[in-house]
Amino acid sequence: MITPSTRAVVKGDPVIRFLSLAAALYLGWYLLYEFILHPNGSLDRAVIDSLISWSSGILTFLGQELIPEPVNAENLRTIGVQGGHLLWIGDPCNGVGLFAVFLIFLVAYPGPWKHKIWFGGLGLFTIHLINALRVVALCLIVKVDYELLNFNHDYTFYVVVYGWVFLLWAIWVRKFAPTSNPA
């Protein structure tokens, strides 16, 4: 049970307020995603379709010839370039969870809502773009040497994508969050 003194501590201490709000938002997101959004599949599918579309456009712009999707492949979620292999994009790799973590931080951390709205939209766009560039790079890596796929997928691009999100958070904290008592 939340007592008035507990409520006063949460309201008075910005760190506890941030952590409490972030934890509550994450729990809400987790329940929404696990029990409604993920079983429905339409959000994950839309984000993966967009990733494939953006990545295909970038690869084509770079002069790469795409491997055609196999017949009746509307649910395969693959992309690849000639001379390489098709890459399958699974739900954990589509960036939806990262979108949520980014937005949860943004909502929980102090700052003006007018900036949270545009910065959140810009952040989601750039995270999706970075993820599309990651898919492009993985397609090119597989064309050069398939053995390099796992290392780059599991390590190199985690550092790049999560590093980008961390940079966005740092920009938010330095440029838009209040410098005085945010409570």
N, C-alpha and C positions, 0 to 999 in steps of 0.2 A: 504494500500500500504506500502511495506517495503522500508523505506528510507535508505540511506547509514549510517546515524547515528544509526538507529535501528539495522541494520546488525552489526555495530561495537560493540554495547552493547551486542548483542547475542554472537558474537565471543569472546569478551573480558571477559565476566562474565561466569565462568564455570557452575555455578548453573543455570543461565538462559539458557545457551546452553543445558545442560542436560535436563532440564524441557521442553524446546521447542522441542528438538529432540524426547524425550520420548512421548510427547503429539502427535506429528506428526506421529510417528511410531504406537502408539496405535490407532489413528484415521484410519490410513491405514489398520491396522490389523482388526479393528472392521468392516470396510466396506467390506474388502475381505471376512471375515468370515460370516457376516450376509447376504451378497448378493450373494456369490458364493459358499464358502466351506460348510456352514451349509445346505443350500438348496440341494446341491449335495449329501451330506450325507456320502460320501466315507471316508473322513478323520475321522469323528466321529466314523463311523462303524469300521474302521481299528484299531483305538485306543481302542475301547471297546472290540473288539475281542482279541486284545493283552492282555488287562487287565484280561479278563476271562481266557485266556490261562495261563498267568503267575500265577494268583491266583489259578487256578485249579492245576497247578503243585505244588505249595507250599502246598496247602491243602492235596493233595495226599501224598506228602513227609511227612507231619505231621501225616499221617495215617487216615485221614478223608475220608469217602466214600461220593462221590458227588451224589447229586440228579440228575438223568438223565434229560436231556432236554426233554420237551414234544415233541411229534411227530410234525413235520413241524414247529419247533421252531427257524428256522434260523434267524428270526428277533426279537426274544423276548429279547435277551441280558440279560440272567439271569444266576445266579450261586447260589448254595447252598449246604449244607452238610446234610447227613441223620440225622434226628432228629431235623432239623431246618426247615426253609422256604427258598424258592427261593428268591433271591434278584435281583431286576431289576436295571441295571446300565443305567442311562439316560445320555444324552449328557452333561448336566451341571456338571456331576460327573466324566467325563472321564479324566479330567486334561488338555485338549487342551487349554483352556483359561489360565490356570496356566503356561503351556509351553510358551505361547505367552508373558505373563507378565514377566516371567523370562528372556526370550531372549531379549525383548525390553529394560529392565534394562541393560542387559549385553552390548548390542549394543550401547545404549545411553551413558553409563558411560565410561569414558576414560580408556584406557588400550590397550596393544598390541593385534593386530588381531590374531597373531599366538596363543596366549593364549585364546582369546575369542572363537576361533573355537573348541579347544579341551575341554575347560571348559564348553562351551555351550552344546556340545554333552554329556559330563559326567553329567552335570546338568540335562538334559532332561532324561537321563537314570535313574538317581537316583530319580528324581521326579516320574517317571513312576513306579519304584520299590516301593517307599513309598506308592503310590496310590494302587498298587497291594496288599501290606501288609495291607493297610486300608481295602480293600475288604475282604481279608482273615479274619481279625479281626472282621469285621461286620458279616461275615458268622458264625463265632464261637460265637459271642455275641447272634445272633438270635437263635442259637442252645440252649444256656443257658436260655435266657429270651427275648422273642420278644419285650417286653415293653422297653427294654434298647436300642433298635435300634435307635429311633429318637434322643434321647439325644446324643448318641455317634456319629451318623452321622452328626448331626447339630452343635455340639460343640467340642467334644473331638478331632475328626479327622481333623476338620478345623484348630485347634491349632497345631496339629502335622504336617500336610501337609504344611500349610502356614509358620509355624515355620521353617521347613526344607528349604523352599525357602528363607526365610529371612537369615538363616544361610549361604546358598550358596552365597547370595549377600554380606554378611559380609566378607566371605572368599575372595571374589573377590576384595572388596574394600581394605582389609588389605594386601593381598598378591600380587595382580596383577595390581592394579590401580597405576598410577604414583603418587609419593608424591610431586613432584614439580608442577608448574603451568601447568595444562593439556591442556590449550588452544592452 
